[in-house]
Amino acid sequence: MFDCKRASNWVRCKLGDALSFEYGKALKKENRNEAGPFNVYGSSGIVGKHDEPLVDGPAVVVGRKGSVGSVFYSESGFWPIDTTYYVNPPEYFDAKFVAHYLGFLRLSELDTSTAVPGLNRDDAYRVQVGIPPINEQRRIVAKVEELFSELDKGVESLKTARAQLKTYRQSLLKAAFEGRLTEQWRRDNADQLETADQLLQRIREEREARYQKQLEDWKAAVAEWEMSGQLGRKPRKPRANKMVGIDLGDSLENVDGWLWKPLEEISGIIVDGAHKTPRYVDAGIPFISAKDIKDLRVDFSGTRFISQEEHEALIRRCHPSEGDVLVTKSGTIGRVAVVETDEQFSLFESVALVPVPKCMDSRFVAYACYFYINNGYAEKKQKGVAVRHLHLEDLRQLPIPVPPIQEQERLVRVIEVHITSTREVEKGIERELVRAEHLHQSILKRAFEGKLVPQDPDDEPAGVLLERIRQEQADTPKPGRRRRKAEASA
């Protein structure tokens, strides 16, 4: 890993020959003193406070369960819980050097578990490392932190710019759905616009025609079911249209020529996908979940597949079609997509299907859903603590504006001109953030190859330090070492 010629004072060894990973200790929330001065660490970082430390600092925390291989440095005392290891470096090691090195080693890649992610410390102990003299460790830490400081300033600026873009998009959509983006255009074209009432009547007629078609299909399915000797479950009668809206109150913008309606009053019947995990197959019909909804579209690149037979059973209740809108309702809620394909696919429960009438602009409906769900409505309505979840009934009652169709199309064009430009900027920011991460890794790589700072021939060789560590381990075995031997013989 390191250059032997350049790093002649370094020593190559297994990680377990130099450092010991000790188990953290459970500390339930109810037993902690949150007013205490000492941090409590889990595998994802600080999870609370306590009035006494388990470990004196400086020391290092390593994620054992959950966020496997995560690394945190603590200058002062702390309490690592039982999802972590802690490393109290010998006096011949700089603790910050150890933290940087362990982070660089990507211990997360040693996880071989199939259920809960976990790090076996024996796997970590077998990793080959290069150890420099203690003085060089300190020079490396000083140089790394100097370079990281400048790099992190740039990263912080990029993240601030990214957050500002998100704020700008929300401001843009707010102006759109308050009628401000098309205010002059609406005045100039007032005599040519279909009224919102006329549009609403067309929506109702289209929905009623669709419902009558569903009824006919249902009656035919029932007749077929009866002729088959009533095999399988009887087809479910389609739910009737709900055309009576809820009271939306006085909090919405009063825009001339617009109406405000609950989402389901202007859409078809809103449903979600399969509530049971299907049996996946290697190839077949794409099965879409919340993770596949990105940037106003369905991303099929990483989907799983189900059989044609299972797909046909699922679409009896939830049948996405071209022009419909999809909304994520579990996990990361409020992402939207417009279905832009006539290819068949099915949905998981984490995605809701909003059928859009032909006389409404699908992208307008998608932007409206995105804006109002992410602008406070979701926080008021979401259910669940551990998993964020928006109930279907809340989505059905989501208030959205109904401007004339010409104005919907105009708004979409204006919105997308601005959003396209911000996405290009955002892609540039993401590229720079990736580049910054690569630079972080490049700095650490040079550091642990012995190429970041000059060697000092007067430094005591690291091999001498390693011998001292081995001698101390032989004389006074650490609890973690004794436990490791017991584990090996068990």
Sequence and secondary structure as in RCSB ss.txt:
>XXXX:A:sequence
MFDCKRASNWVRCKLGDALSFEYGKALKKENRNEAGPFNVYGSSGIVGKHDEPLVDGPAVVVGRKGSVGSVFYSE
SGFWPIDTTYYVNPPEYFDAKFVAHYLGFLRLSELDTSTAVPGLNRDDAYRVQVGIPPINEQRRIVAKVEELFSE
LDKGVESLKTARAQLKTYRQSLLKAAFEGRLTEQWRRDNADQLETADQLLQRIREEREARYQKQLEDWKAAVAEW
EMSGQLGRKPRKPRANKMVGIDLGDSLENVDGWLWKPLEEISGIIVDGAHKTPRYVDAGIPFISAKDIKDLRVDF
SGTRFISQEEHEALIRRCHPSEGDVLVTKSGTIGRVAVVETDEQFSLFESVALVPVPKCMDSRFVAYACYFYINN
GYAEKKQKGVAVRHLHLEDLRQLPIPVPPIQEQERLVRVIEVHITSTREVEKGIERELVRAEHLHQSILKRAFEG
KLVPQDPDDEPAGVLLERIRQEQADTPKPGRRRRKAEASA
>XXXX:A:secstr
   TTT TT EEEEHHHH   EE     GGG  TTSSEEEEETTEEEEEESS SB SSEEEEE BSSTT EEEES
S EEE TTEEEE   TTS HHHHHHHHHHTTGGGG   SSS B  HHHHHT EEEE  HHHHHHHHHHHHHHHHH
HHHHHHHHHHHHHHHHHHHHHHHHHHHTT TTHHHHHHTGGGS  HHHHHHHHHHHHHHHHHHHHHHHHHHHHHH
HHTTS S           S    TT S   TT EEEEHHHHSS  EE BSS    BSSSEEEE GGGEETBEE  
TT EEE HHHHHHHTTT    TT EEEE BSSTT EEE    S  EEBTTEEEE   TTS HHHHHHHHHHHIII
IIHHHH B SSS B  HHHHHT EEEE  HHHHHHHHHHHHHHHHHHHHHHHHHHHHHHHHHHHHHHHHHHHHTT
 SS   TTS  HHHHHHHHHHHHHHS  HHHHHHHHHHH 
